[in-house]
Amino acid sequence: MKITEGKERILKHYPDLLSDESKYTDGVPSKICFPESAKDISNILKEAFKTSTPVTLSGARTGVTGGASPIDDSVLISFSKMNRILSCDWIDENTPVLYCEPGVTLKEIDDFLLNPRSWPSKVKGSENLAPGRFFYPPDPTESSAQLGGTVATNASGARSYYYGPTRSYIESLQVVVFPDQTIDLKRNSPNNESNTINYFNFLNDASFKDLTSPCIKNASGYYLHKDMEPLDLFIGSEGTLGVISKIGIKLTKRVDLTGGLTFFPCNDTAFDFADYLRTIKFVTAIEYFDSSALRLFSTPYKPSNLTVPQFPEKMNCAIYWEYIENDEAPFESIFEKWEQILKQCKSSFELTWSGFDPQEMKRLKEFRHAVPELVNMVVNYNQQKDPGIRKFSTDSSIPHSKFRLWFKECVELLKKEPIQYAAFGHLGDYHLHINILPQSSKELKRSEALYHKFMKSACLAGGTISAEHGVGKLKKSYLKYMYGLDSINTMKAIKQKFDPQSLLNRGVLFE
């Protein structure tokens, strides 16, 4: 196992490991470990437990809540060396399970499934994986994210509207917990090992209560429900309970998609069309781009290789949608009906960039992925003028009955300031990211105050403080508005059971 020690050496050779995409920093670790097995992780935890040394877990650092930012004098675990696809098993002839180490990226998984025969290393049991037949449905925007990080936050993306979040596809987990115990957990398979039962006996305690959480998209805090399975506790726990060393993911058959980017004159007409799309059985994604997000494509410092056609005149926002081609209702059979609905919403297919073949779909996906990248470029540009600048981004899912009013109130507050912002995201789940982009220290303070208002109003509306990115270190102060102190104390008690010294990802979720 490779180990690097000494703050000066770490600052010189591994500065990129000191923060995630939030650019939040919390200190410099005294040691970085690059484990290659569960045994290595076990040895790290054993030593940390003995010396009471905090441990920070670091994946690809694509998160935006500071969860991977190490605290001072901690041990940082990087999973870059645990990046193998290990084997394949089958639940039935149509449902393979792929076993991976936590450092494998989502792109690597997709590349493997597209052409398993040409994979550099042999994957046991993959002989019956036909190239391109299966895929891993969770679709987080950043394909460079490591699988372990997406499990830790129960990540989701555009297609999670149809397929569900990461949790729906986790069949097994291997987890290393303090002081050095390795636990194997499998869905729908009771584990009778006495040492495992001892970890989870609180689930059968008469005093155990469900965590009161909204019945909407949620990635805030621990998953605690009656009759829950033990592995679900670790999914979305943000690395605060144990260290995931192996993951079994359920695959499903790949589908053919038709898509489009349709432009609208205003938010309400776009939202009306989204309401219609939610009634259609085969729609897999409904993504929204406010006028503030579309304006990012005219920024002078966007990449020179990013070429986008001119947006239609008098159209101020857009919806990206995907539709599964199928025998029951092929897209051509519903084309005329959709055109009627689009005209009612002040749009049409003439105001739509189509995705009727793989190359067109690829360009549309590139457009979708370019928006958060442009947001980060704006932040980087502003940081050149003031290094203390950072963005504030909502990750709230709102109940459908409150969504339009909540979003309208947020936009009105932003326009009163005025501070640059960009709003886009997963409209199918009533889950938009409002990115506040301050350009100065003065705007930074006002942005933080605005963000505080957005979080409190989301909770008052019955929404979540995080629907897909987790709480991390930057959102933990808002957890009490969503759950209340009793529920937070329940989560802390479970954290204490698995991590009595509060060493794992200290500062994430809780103070």
Salt bridges, closest charged atoms under 4 A:
ASP16 OD2 - ARG61 NH2 3.45
ASP26 OD2 - LYS473 NZ 3.10
ASP72 OD2 - LYS7 NZ 3.10
ASP73 OD1 - LYS7 NZ 2.98
GLU101 OE2 - ARG84 NH2 2.98
ASP110 OD1 - ARG254 NH2 3.26
ASP111 OD2 - LYS107 NZ 2.77
GLU127 OE2 - LYS122 NZ 3.57
ASP139 OD2 - LYS365 NZ 2.98
GLU229 OE2 - ARG187 NH1 3.63
ASP232 OD1 - ARG167 NH1 3.14
ASP232 OD1 - ARG187 NH2 3.07
ASP268 OD1 - ARG404 NH1 3.58
ASP272 OD1 - ARG404 NH2 2.75
ASP275 OD1 - ARG278 NH1 2.63
ASP275 OD2 - ARG404 NH2 2.96
GLU287 OE1 - ARG368 NE 2.65
GLU287 OE2 - HIS426 ND1 2.79
GLU322 OE1 - ARG159 NE 2.73
GLU328 OE1 - LYS281 NZ 3.25
GLU366 OE2 - LYS362 NZ 2.73
ASP395 OD1 - HIS431 NE2 2.67
ASP395 OD1 - HIS433 ND1 3.79
GLU417 OE1 - ARG446 NE 2.85
ASP429 OD2 - LYS217 NZ 3.43
GLU468 OE2 - HIS426 NE2 2.95
GLU468 OE2 - HIS433 NE2 2.70
GLU468 OE2 - HIS469 NE2 3.41
ASP499 OD2 - LYS495 NZ 2.73
GLU511 OE1 - LYS476 NZ 3.58
